[in-house]
Amino acid sequence: MKAIVNSKFYDFKNYREDSYILFDEKILKIGSMKEFTSIRKKTY
């Protein structure tokens, strides 16, 4: 699994700034950076 952090994301419906994208071959999850930092603390 890979992550793109601090990104801007637009899916033709919603525009999100300061987001992260988790993906493998497909996008698995998109969320705010606040949420991502809590995920990182649990993982490491």
C-alpha distance matrix in Angstrom:
0.0 3.8 7.0 10.5 13.1 16.8 16.8 19.4 18.6 21.2 21.0 24.8 25.5 23.9 23.5 21.3 21.5 19.7 16.5 12.7 10.3 6.8 5.8 4.9 8.6 9.9 9.8 9.0 10.8 13.1 15.3 17.6 17.0 19.2 16.9 13.9 16.1 17.0 13.5 13.1 16.6 15.8 12.8 14.7
3.8 0.0 3.8 7.0 9.9 13.6 13.6 16.5 16.1 19.1 19.5 23.2 24.2 22.3 21.3 19.0 18.9 16.9 14.1 10.4 8.3 5.8 5.5 6.2 9.5 10.5 9.7 9.8 10.8 12.1 14.1 15.9 14.9 17.6 15.9 12.6 14.8 16.5 13.4 12.6 16.3 16.4 13.5 15.0
7.0 3.8 0.0 3.8 6.2 9.9 10.1 13.2 13.2 16.5 17.4 21.2 21.9 19.6 18.3 15.7 15.3 13.2 10.4 6.8 5.5 4.5 6.3 8.7 11.8 11.6 9.6 9.9 9.5 9.7 11.1 12.5 11.3 14.3 13.1 9.7 12.1 14.2 11.7 11.0 14.9 15.5 13.4 14.8
10.5 7.0 3.8 0.0 3.8 7.0 6.7 9.9 10.5 14.0 15.6 19.1 20.1 17.7 15.9 13.4 12.5 10.6 8.4 5.5 5.2 6.7 8.3 11.2 13.5 12.9 10.6 11.7 10.8 9.6 10.8 11.6 10.5 14.0 13.6 10.5 12.8 15.6 13.8 13.1 16.8 18.1 16.3 17.4
13.1 9.9 6.2 3.8 0.0 3.8 5.4 9.0 10.6 14.4 16.5 19.9 20.4 17.4 15.2 12.1 10.4 7.7 6.3 4.3 6.6 8.7 11.4 14.5 17.0 16.1 13.3 13.8 11.9 9.9 9.7 9.3 7.3 11.0 11.3 8.4 10.1 13.4 12.5 11.7 15.0 16.9 15.8 16.6
16.8 13.6 9.9 7.0 3.8 0.0 3.8 7.0 9.7 13.4 16.2 19.2 19.5 16.3 13.4 10.2 7.6 4.8 5.3 5.9 8.9 11.9 14.6 17.9 20.1 18.8 15.7 16.5 14.0 11.3 10.3 8.7 6.8 10.4 11.8 9.9 11.1 14.5 14.5 14.0 16.8 19.0 18.5 19.2
16.8 13.6 10.1 6.7 5.4 3.8 0.0 3.8 6.3 10.0 12.9 15.7 16.5 13.6 10.7 8.2 6.4 5.5 5.1 6.0 7.8 11.3 13.4 16.8 18.4 16.8 13.8 15.3 13.1 10.1 10.1 9.5 9.0 12.8 13.6 12.0 14.0 17.1 16.6 16.5 19.6 21.4 20.7 21.8
19.4 16.5 13.2 9.9 9.0 7.0 3.8 0.0 3.8 6.9 10.3 12.6 13.4 10.6 7.4 5.6 4.5 6.1 6.2 8.3 9.6 13.4 15.2 18.7 19.7 17.6 14.6 16.3 14.1 10.7 10.8 10.2 11.0 14.3 15.2 14.3 16.7 19.3 19.1 19.5 22.5 24.1 23.7 25.1
18.6 16.1 13.2 10.5 10.6 9.7 6.3 3.8 0.0 3.8 6.7 9.5 10.3 7.9 5.7 5.1 6.5 8.6 7.2 8.6 8.6 12.3 13.6 17.1 17.7 15.1 12.0 14.0 12.0 8.8 9.8 10.6 12.3 15.5 15.5 14.9 17.8 20.0 19.3 20.3 23.4 24.5 24.0 25.8
21.2 19.1 16.5 14.0 14.4 13.4 10.0 6.9 3.8 0.0 3.8 5.8 7.1 5.7 4.5 6.4 8.9 11.8 10.6 12.1 11.6 15.0 15.8 19.0 19.0 16.1 13.3 15.5 13.8 10.9 12.3 13.3 15.6 18.5 18.3 18.1 21.2 23.1 22.4 23.7 26.8 27.6 27.2 29.3
21.0 19.5 17.4 15.6 16.5 16.2 12.9 10.3 6.7 3.8 0.0 3.8 5.4 5.7 6.9 9.0 12.1 14.7 12.8 13.7 12.4 15.1 15.3 18.2 17.7 14.4 12.0 14.3 13.1 11.0 13.0 14.9 17.6 20.3 19.4 19.4 22.9 24.3 23.1 24.8 28.0 28.3 27.8 30.3
24.8 23.2 21.2 19.1 19.9 19.2 15.7 12.6 9.5 5.8 3.8 0.0 3.8 6.1 7.8 11.0 14.0 17.2 15.9 17.2 16.1 18.9 19.1 21.8 21.0 17.7 15.7 17.9 16.8 14.6 16.3 17.9 20.7 23.2 22.6 22.9 26.2 27.6 26.7 28.4 31.5 31.9 31.5 34.0
25.5 24.2 21.9 20.1 20.4 19.5 16.5 13.4 10.3 7.1 5.4 3.8 0.0 3.8 7.0 10.1 13.6 16.7 15.4 17.2 16.5 19.2 19.9 22.9 22.5 19.0 16.5 18.0 16.3 14.0 15.1 16.5 19.8 21.7 21.1 22.0 25.2 26.3 25.7 27.8 30.5 30.8 30.9 33.5
23.9 22.3 19.6 17.7 17.4 16.3 13.6 10.6 7.9 5.7 5.7 6.1 3.8 0.0 3.8 6.5 10.1 13.2 12.1 14.3 14.2 17.3 18.6 22.0 22.1 18.7 15.7 16.9 14.5 11.6 12.1 13.1 16.2 18.2 17.8 18.8 21.9 23.0 22.7 24.8 27.4 27.9 28.2 30.6
23.5 21.3 18.3 15.9 15.2 13.4 10.7 7.4 5.7 4.5 6.9 7.8 7.0 3.8 0.0 3.8 6.8 10.3 10.0 12.6 13.3 16.8 18.4 21.9 22.4 19.3 16.2 17.6 15.0 11.6 11.6 11.7 14.4 16.6 16.9 17.6 20.4 22.1 22.0 23.6 26.2 27.2 27.4 29.5
21.3 19.0 15.7 13.4 12.1 10.2 8.2 5.6 5.1 6.4 9.0 11.0 10.1 6.5 3.8 0.0 3.8 6.7 6.4 9.5 10.9 14.5 16.8 20.5 21.5 18.7 15.2 16.1 13.1 9.4 8.6 8.1 10.6 12.9 13.4 14.0 16.6 18.4 18.6 20.0 22.6 23.8 24.1 26.0
21.5 18.9 15.3 12.5 10.4 7.6 6.4 4.5 6.5 8.9 12.1 14.0 13.6 10.1 6.8 3.8 0.0 3.8 5.5 9.1 11.4 15.1 17.7 21.3 22.8 20.4 16.9 17.8 14.8 11.1 9.7 8.0 9.1 11.8 13.2 13.3 15.3 17.7 18.2 19.1 21.5 23.3 23.5 24.9
19.7 16.9 13.2 10.6 7.7 4.8 5.5 6.1 8.6 11.8 14.7 17.2 16.7 13.2 10.3 6.7 3.8 0.0 3.8 7.1 10.4 13.7 16.7 20.3 22.3 20.3 16.8 17.3 14.2 10.7 8.8 6.2 5.9 8.8 10.7 10.4 11.8 14.6 15.3 15.7 18.1 20.1 20.4 21.5
16.5 14.1 10.4 8.4 6.3 5.3 5.1 6.2 7.2 10.6 12.8 15.9 15.4 12.1 10.0 6.4 5.5 3.8 0.0 3.8 6.8 10.2 13.2 16.9 19.0 16.8 13.2 13.5 10.4 7.0 5.5 4.4 5.1 8.5 9.0 8.3 10.8 13.2 13.1 14.0 16.7 18.2 18.2 19.8
12.7 10.4 6.8 5.5 4.3 5.9 6.0 8.3 8.6 12.1 13.7 17.2 17.2 14.3 12.6 9.5 9.1 7.1 3.8 0.0 3.8 6.7 9.9 13.5 15.9 14.1 10.7 10.8 8.2 5.7 5.6 6.1 6.0 9.4 8.8 6.8 9.8 12.2 11.1 11.7 15.0 16.1 15.5 17.2
10.3 8.3 5.5 5.2 6.6 8.9 7.8 9.6 8.6 11.6 12.4 16.1 16.5 14.2 13.3 10.9 11.4 10.4 6.8 3.8 0.0 3.8 6.4 10.1 12.2 10.3 7.0 7.6 5.9 4.6 6.9 9.0 9.6 12.7 11.3 9.2 12.6 14.4 12.4 13.2 16.8 17.3 16.1 18.2
6.8 5.8 4.5 6.7 8.7 11.9 11.3 13.4 12.3 15.0 15.1 18.9 19.2 17.3 16.8 14.5 15.1 13.7 10.2 6.7 3.8 0.0 3.8 7.2 10.0 8.7 6.1 5.5 5.1 6.4 8.8 11.4 11.6 14.2 12.0 9.6 12.9 14.1 11.3 12.0 15.7 15.5 13.8 16.2
5.8 5.5 6.3 8.3 11.4 14.6 13.4 15.2 13.6 15.8 15.3 19.1 19.9 18.6 18.4 16.8 17.7 16.7 13.2 9.9 6.4 3.8 0.0 3.8 6.3 5.5 4.3 5.1 7.0 9.0 12.1 14.9 15.3 18.0 15.8 13.3 16.5 17.7 14.6 15.2 18.8 18.4 16.2 18.5
4.9 6.2 8.7 11.2 14.5 17.9 16.8 18.7 17.1 19.0 18.2 21.8 22.9 22.0 21.9 20.5 21.3 20.3 16.9 13.5 10.1 7.2 3.8 0.0 3.8 5.3 6.6 7.2 10.1 12.6 15.7 18.5 18.7 21.3 18.9 16.4 19.3 20.2 16.8 17.1 20.7 19.8 17.2 19.4
8.6 9.5 11.8 13.5 17.0 20.1 18.4 19.7 17.7 19.0 17.7 21.0 22.5 22.1 22.4 21.5 22.8 22.3 19.0 15.9 12.2 10.0 6.3 3.8 0.0 3.8 7.0 8.8 12.1 14.4 17.8 20.9 21.5 24.2 21.9 19.6 22.7 23.7 20.4 20.8 24.4 23.5 20.9 23.2
9.9 10.5 11.6 12.9 16.1 18.8 16.8 17.6 15.1 16.1 14.4 17.7 19.0 18.7 19.3 18.7 20.4 20.3 16.8 14.1 10.3 8.7 5.5 5.3 3.8 0.0 3.8 6.1 9.3 11.5 15.2 18.5 19.7 22.4 19.9 18.1 21.5 22.4 19.3 20.3 23.9 23.0 20.9 23.6
9.8 9.7 9.6 10.6 13.3 15.7 13.8 14.6 12.0 13.3 12.0 15.7 16.5 15.7 16.2 15.2 16.9 16.8 13.2 10.7 7.0 6.1 4.3 6.6 7.0 3.8 0.0 3.8 5.9 7.7 11.4 14.8 16.2 18.8 16.5 14.9 18.5 19.4 16.6 17.9 21.4 20.8 19.2 21.9
9.0 9.8 9.9 11.7 13.8 16.5 15.3 16.3 14.0 15.5 14.3 17.9 18.0 16.9 17.6 16.1 17.8 17.3 13.5 10.8 7.6 5.5 5.1 7.2 8.8 6.1 3.8 0.0 3.8 7.2 10.4 13.9 15.4 17.4 14.5 13.2 16.8 17.0 14.0 15.8 19.1 18.0 16.6 19.7
10.8 10.8 9.5 10.8 11.9 14.0 13.1 14.1 12.0 13.8 13.1 16.8 16.3 14.5 15.0 13.1 14.8 14.2 10.4 8.2 5.9 5.1 7.0 10.1 12.1 9.3 5.9 3.8 0.0 3.8 6.7 10.3 12.1 13.9 11.1 10.3 14.0 14.3 11.8 14.0 17.1 16.4 15.7 18.7
13.1 12.1 9.7 9.6 9.9 11.3 10.1 10.7 8.8 10.9 11.0 14.6 14.0 11.6 11.6 9.4 11.1 10.7 7.0 5.7 4.6 6.4 9.0 12.6 14.4 11.5 7.7 7.2 3.8 0.0 3.8 7.3 9.5 11.8 9.7 9.2 13.0 13.9 12.3 14.3 17.4 17.3 17.0 19.7
15.3 14.1 11.1 10.8 9.7 10.3 10.1 10.8 9.8 12.3 13.0 16.3 15.1 12.1 11.6 8.6 9.7 8.8 5.5 5.6 6.9 8.8 12.1 15.7 17.8 15.2 11.4 10.4 6.7 3.8 0.0 3.8 6.6 8.3 6.5 7.1 10.5 11.3 10.7 12.9 15.5 15.9 16.3 18.8
17.6 15.9 12.5 11.6 9.3 8.7 9.5 10.2 10.6 13.3 14.9 17.9 16.5 13.1 11.7 8.1 8.0 6.2 4.4 6.1 9.0 11.4 14.9 18.5 20.9 18.5 14.8 13.9 10.3 7.3 3.8 0.0 3.8 5.4 5.3 6.5 9.0 10.4 10.9 12.7 14.8 16.0 16.8 18.7
17.0 14.9 11.3 10.5 7.3 6.8 9.0 11.0 12.3 15.6 17.6 20.7 19.8 16.2 14.4 10.6 9.1 5.9 5.1 6.0 9.6 11.6 15.3 18.7 21.5 19.7 16.2 15.4 12.1 9.5 6.6 3.8 0.0 3.8 5.3 4.8 6.2 8.7 9.6 10.3 12.4 14.3 15.0 16.3
19.2 17.6 14.3 14.0 11.0 10.4 12.8 14.3 15.5 18.5 20.3 23.2 21.7 18.2 16.6 12.9 11.8 8.8 8.5 9.4 12.7 14.2 18.0 21.3 24.2 22.4 18.8 17.4 13.9 11.8 8.3 5.4 3.8 0.0 3.8 5.5 5.4 6.7 8.9 10.2 11.1 13.1 14.7 16.0
16.9 15.9 13.1 13.6 11.3 11.8 13.6 15.2 15.5 18.3 19.4 22.6 21.1 17.8 16.9 13.4 13.2 10.7 9.0 8.8 11.3 12.0 15.8 18.9 21.9 19.9 16.5 14.5 11.1 9.7 6.5 5.3 5.3 3.8 0.0 3.8 5.6 5.3 6.4 8.9 10.2 11.1 12.6 14.7
13.9 12.6 9.7 10.5 8.4 9.9 12.0 14.3 14.9 18.1 19.4 22.9 22.0 18.8 17.6 14.0 13.3 10.4 8.3 6.8 9.2 9.6 13.3 16.4 19.6 18.1 14.9 13.2 10.3 9.2 7.1 6.5 4.8 5.5 3.8 0.0 3.8 5.4 5.0 6.2 8.7 10.0 10.5 12.3
16.1 14.8 12.1 12.8 10.1 11.1 14.0 16.7 17.8 21.2 22.9 26.2 25.2 21.9 20.4 16.6 15.3 11.8 10.8 9.8 12.6 12.9 16.5 19.3 22.7 21.5 18.5 16.8 14.0 13.0 10.5 9.0 6.2 5.4 5.6 3.8 0.0 3.8 5.4 5.1 6.3 8.8 9.9 10.7
17.0 16.5 14.2 15.6 13.4 14.5 17.1 19.3 20.0 23.1 24.3 27.6 26.3 23.0 22.1 18.4 17.7 14.6 13.2 12.2 14.4 14.1 17.7 20.2 23.7 22.4 19.4 17.0 14.3 13.9 11.3 10.4 8.7 6.7 5.3 5.4 3.8 0.0 3.8 5.4 5.2 6.5 8.8 10.3
13.5 13.4 11.7 13.8 12.5 14.5 16.6 19.1 19.3 22.4 23.1 26.7 25.7 22.7 22.0 18.6 18.2 15.3 13.1 11.1 12.4 11.3 14.6 16.8 20.4 19.3 16.6 14.0 11.8 12.3 10.7 10.9 9.6 8.9 6.4 5.0 5.4 3.8 0.0 3.8 5.5 5.3 6.2 8.8
13.1 12.6 11.0 13.1 11.7 14.0 16.5 19.5 20.3 23.7 24.8 28.4 27.8 24.8 23.6 20.0 19.1 15.7 14.0 11.7 13.2 12.0 15.2 17.1 20.8 20.3 17.9 15.8 14.0 14.3 12.9 12.7 10.3 10.2 8.9 6.2 5.1 5.4 3.8 0.0 3.8 5.4 5.0 6.1
16.6 16.3 14.9 16.8 15.0 16.8 19.6 22.5 23.4 26.8 28.0 31.5 30.5 27.4 26.2 22.6 21.5 18.1 16.7 15.0 16.8 15.7 18.8 20.7 24.4 23.9 21.4 19.1 17.1 17.4 15.5 14.8 12.4 11.1 10.2 8.7 6.3 5.2 5.5 3.8 0.0 3.8 5.5 5.6
15.8 16.4 15.5 18.1 16.9 19.0 21.4 24.1 24.5 27.6 28.3 31.9 30.8 27.9 27.2 23.8 23.3 20.1 18.2 16.1 17.3 15.5 18.4 19.8 23.5 23.0 20.8 18.0 16.4 17.3 15.9 16.0 14.3 13.1 11.1 10.0 8.8 6.5 5.3 5.4 3.8 0.0 3.8 5.8
12.8 13.5 13.4 16.3 15.8 18.5 20.7 23.7 24.0 27.2 27.8 31.5 30.9 28.2 27.4 24.1 23.5 20.4 18.2 15.5 16.1 13.8 16.2 17.2 20.9 20.9 19.2 16.6 15.7 17.0 16.3 16.8 15.0 14.7 12.6 10.5 9.9 8.8 6.2 5.0 5.5 3.8 0.0 3.8
14.7 15.0 14.8 17.4 16.6 19.2 21.8 25.1 25.8 29.3 30.3 34.0 33.5 30.6 29.5 26.0 24.9 21.5 19.8 17.2 18.2 16.2 18.5 19.4 23.2 23.6 21.9 19.7 18.7 19.7 18.8 18.7 16.3 16.0 14.7 12.3 10.7 10.3 8.8 6.1 5.6 5.8 3.8 0.0
